[in-house]
Amino acid sequence: FKLGTRYSEALGCNYLTKEGSLKPVYMGSYGIGVGRLLACIVEEHHDAKGIIWPASVAPYHIHMVLLRGRGDDTSETTAEKLYKELISSGLEVLYDDSLDSPGVKFNNADLIGCPIRITVSDRATAEGGIEIKIRDQEEREIIARNEIIGFLVRKLDSVLAEISSKVKPVPYE
């Protein structure tokens, strides 16, 4: 943004001309806002389904999807308890307990792009736990309910450590 001399005059910020006189500095602002930074991240980290947020800048680390059971409230009870445990463990969780269909919920999760999606459902419970899917991978796996918190913490720690290992420190002078 061209600011002209308005602020430099007010601050007495001048330069010395060849002739030896003082003139106010012409100022400009070359800011990059949060919106532009987020647009750059999304441009670099996406696929046909939506955003794939890097864990270090994701608005939420985990997108928890509840698929309600037919007939009883076992999945709802499990999801509510797990949500509270995840939050207590310091994990950032977006919880989808809407009445939308599973397809809509999964499409929304991909579009939003949290690094990890967990699904609480009767089917996952019958298979032994909670379904986990990493946003940029196709595979899903079932993790035992009593191991889920530790698994998620380790997974996020390893992703963040991998990012940190790629950062090269710049010497301060």
N, C-alpha and C positions, 0 to 999 in steps of 0.2 A: 504494500500500500504506500502510495506517495504521501508523505506527511509534510513535505516542504520545510519551511523554516520556523513554523509555529512553535514547536517545542524547544528547538535549539535556541531561539531568541529568548524564550521564557527562562531557560536554564543558563543562558550566557555561554553556550557551547559554540565556539567560533574557530575559524581557521585563519591562518595568515596568508594573504595573497603575495604574489611576486613583488608587488609594489609596496608591501609592508603594511597594508591595512587589514583590519579584522572584518571578516564576513561570517554570517551565521551558516552553520553546517546545514546542508540539505539532508533531510532524514527520510528513511523508508523503513517499513516493517516487513520482514520476511518470515512471518510466523507460519507454523504448521499446526493446525488444531487437531483436537482429538478425533473429530469426524473424518478428517483426511487420513490420519493414521489408521483408523479402523477400516476405511475403504481400501487402503493399501494392503492391510492384512487379509481382508476378504478376497481381494483380487488375486493374491498369491496362494491362499489356502481355501480352496473350494473344489467341488466336483459338480456333476450334473444334478445332484440331489440337494445341494445347499452348501452352507459354510462348514468348514472344518477348523474350528478354533484351535490354535496351539494352546496347550494347557497353561502356559505362562500368562496368557492374556484373555483366556476364556471368561465370559461373564459368570459361568457356573462350570465346575469341573464335571459334574454328574447330572445327567438327565434321567430321573427315575420315572418310569412309566408303570402305572397300575392298570392291569387288565383284570377287571372284576370277574369273579367267579359266578357260576350259575347255581343259585340255590342257597349258598351260605356266604358269610362275610369273612372267610379265612384270609383271602388275599388282601382285603382292605385292612384287616387287623394287622397282618404281617407288614404291609406297606407303611402304615402309620407308625408302628414301632420302629421299623428300620429307618424311616425318615428321621425320627427323633435321635436315633443312635448316630446316624451319619452327621447330622448337624452338631451333636455333642462331641463328635470326633474331630470337628474343625473342617469338615468337608463342605464345599459349596454345592448345594443341590437345588435343581429345578424339579419340582414334583408335579407331574401331570396326573391328576386324579379325575380328569374330566370324564364325561360320559361318551366321548367320541369313540368311534370304532378303532380296533387295533391298527388298521391300515392308516387311518388319519393320524393317530398318535405317533406311529413310527415315521411317517412322512414328515410330520412337524418336528420330530426329534432330529431327523437328518437335516432339515432346512435350518433349524436353529444352530446345530453343529457343536454341541457340547462334546468334549473329548471322549467321555464314557457314557454309554447308555446302560442302565440296568432296568430289567423288567421283572416285576413281581406279578406272578400269575399262577393259577392252579396247575398249569402244565409244567412250569419250571419247578414248582414245589414238588410235584409228583416225580420229577426227574432228580430231585435231591437238593434243590436250593433256589438260587436267584440267577437269572440269565444276565450275562455281561456281554456287551458288544462295544468294541473300540470304534469310534466314528469312522476312521479311515481304513477299516478292515472289514471284510465280509463275514469272517468267522464269528460265531457266537459260542459261548461256553457257559456251562452251569457251574456255579461256585456254591459250595455248601453254605447254608445260612449262617452258621456259627463262624465261618471263615471270611465272610464278605467284607467286613470293615478292614481287617488286616490286609486282605488282597487289594482293596481299593487304595489304601494308604500307600502300600508298596508300589503299586502301579503308577500312581501319580508321582511319587518320589522318584521313580526311575525315569519317567518322562521328563520331569523338571531337571534331574541331574544330567540327562543326555543333552538337554538344551544348554545348560550351564557349561558343559564340557566343550561345547562348540564355540563358546564366547572367548575371544582372545583379549586379555586385558591390555589396555593402552597405558603405557607408562605416564605417570603424572609428572609434569615438569613445572 
